[in-house]
Structure formats: C-alpha cells, structure tokens
C-alpha cells in the first residue's frame, strides 16, 4: 500500500506529533477538574466562613457559664468584661 516514511514512523513511536510552529501548551495539574488555584480560592472562602461561624458560636453561647468561665475569660481583654460576680452589698446571703 503506502510506504512508511521516517517522519511517519517517528511520529507513531513518539506519540502525537507536535508541530514546531504550534504554541507550547501544558495541561494544568488538577484533581477531578479542580486546579490548584481554584482549590486555594475555595479553601480561603471556606476558612473565612468557618472562622466567622466559630466567632459567632463563641459569642452566641457566651452567656453559658461554662463557656464564659472556661473560654472567654481566658482571653486577655475579655476577662473583666465577662466577670459576672455579684457585689458583696447586693448579695442577700
């Protein structure tokens, strides 16, 4: 049929032929379609939402005595703010 040329034989053994005049492109590293840049962006958004939810939960449950005494009073500037001690003159006992 057709005779095998050297160029055709080299193209078949080396994989797909790439023209020297074509642009040099690479496939970005991805995992199931998510690239490293997209994963970084999603992680930053998730961390922001997580930190916001954590701060909200901490102050939402701030009036629970266990949370107030064990967590919030350990912070440097909040120890006096969350002090709920009763003055001696107001104590009926």
CORUR-V730663 format. One record per residue. PSI is psi in whole degrees, -180 to 180 (* if undefined). BURIAL is I if it has 24 or more other C-alpha atoms within 12 Angstrom, else O. D_CENTER is the distance of its C-alpha to the mean C-alpha in Angstrom with 1 decimal. Layout:
# CORUR-V730663
psi:PSI burial:BURIAL d_center:D_CENTER
psi:PSI burial:BURIAL d_center:D_CENTER
This chain:
# CORUR-V730663
psi:-99 burial:O d_center:59.8
psi:145 burial:O d_center:57.7
psi:144 burial:O d_center:57.7
psi:124 burial:O d_center:54.5
psi:164 burial:O d_center:53.8
psi:-38 burial:O d_center:52.0
psi:-41 burial:O d_center:49.3
psi:-38 burial:O d_center:48.7
psi:-39 burial:O d_center:48.8
psi:-38 burial:O d_center:46.2
psi:-36 burial:O d_center:43.9
psi:-32 burial:O d_center:44.1
psi:-30 burial:O d_center:43.5
psi:-1 burial:O d_center:40.6
psi:-145 burial:O d_center:38.6
psi:138 burial:O d_center:38.1
psi:136 burial:O d_center:40.1
psi:123 burial:O d_center:38.3
psi:142 burial:O d_center:40.5
psi:-14 burial:O d_center:40.6
psi:-7 burial:O d_center:40.6
psi:157 burial:O d_center:37.4
psi:147 burial:O d_center:34.1
psi:114 burial:O d_center:32.0
psi:155 burial:O d_center:28.8
psi:157 burial:O d_center:26.1
psi:125 burial:O d_center:23.7
psi:151 burial:O d_center:20.1
psi:129 burial:O d_center:18.2
psi:162 burial:O d_center:16.4
psi:109 burial:O d_center:15.7
psi:40 burial:O d_center:17.4
psi:-4 burial:O d_center:17.3
psi:119 burial:O d_center:13.6
psi:173 burial:O d_center:13.8
psi:-41 burial:O d_center:11.7
psi:-42 burial:O d_center:11.5
psi:-39 burial:O d_center:10.5
psi:-38 burial:O d_center:7.7
psi:-43 burial:O d_center:6.4
psi:-44 burial:O d_center:7.3
psi:-37 burial:O d_center:5.8
psi:-39 burial:O d_center:2.1
psi:-42 burial:O d_center:4.3
psi:-44 burial:O d_center:6.3
psi:-39 burial:O d_center:5.1
psi:-38 burial:O d_center:4.8
psi:-47 burial:O d_center:8.0
psi:-39 burial:O d_center:9.5
psi:-43 burial:O d_center:9.2
psi:-41 burial:O d_center:10.8
psi:-43 burial:O d_center:13.3
psi:-37 burial:O d_center:14.2
psi:-43 burial:O d_center:14.7
psi:-41 burial:O d_center:16.9
psi:-48 burial:O d_center:18.7
psi:-38 burial:O d_center:19.5
psi:-46 burial:O d_center:20.7
psi:-24 burial:O d_center:23.1
psi:-42 burial:O d_center:24.1
psi:20 burial:O d_center:25.3
psi:-21 burial:O d_center:26.7
psi:-6 burial:O d_center:30.2
psi:125 burial:O d_center:30.1
psi:-37 burial:O d_center:32.1
psi:-44 burial:O d_center:30.1
psi:-43 burial:O d_center:26.8
psi:-47 burial:I d_center:28.8
psi:-38 burial:O d_center:30.7
psi:-28 burial:O d_center:28.2
psi:-58 burial:O d_center:25.0
psi:-32 burial:I d_center:25.8
psi:-8 burial:O d_center:29.1
psi:-15 burial:O d_center:27.4
psi:144 burial:O d_center:25.6
psi:-45 burial:O d_center:27.9
psi:-6 burial:O d_center:28.8
psi:-3 burial:O d_center:28.6
psi:-38 burial:O d_center:31.2
psi:-33 burial:O d_center:34.2
psi:-39 burial:O d_center:32.5
psi:14 burial:I d_center:31.9
psi:116 burial:O d_center:35.3
psi:35 burial:O d_center:37.2
psi:149 burial:O d_center:40.4
psi:133 burial:O d_center:43.7
psi:147 burial:O d_center:46.3
psi:-33 burial:O d_center:49.5
psi:-17 burial:O d_center:51.7
psi:-8 burial:O d_center:49.7
psi:120 burial:O d_center:49.7
psi:-9 burial:O d_center:52.5
psi:* burial:O d_center:53.0
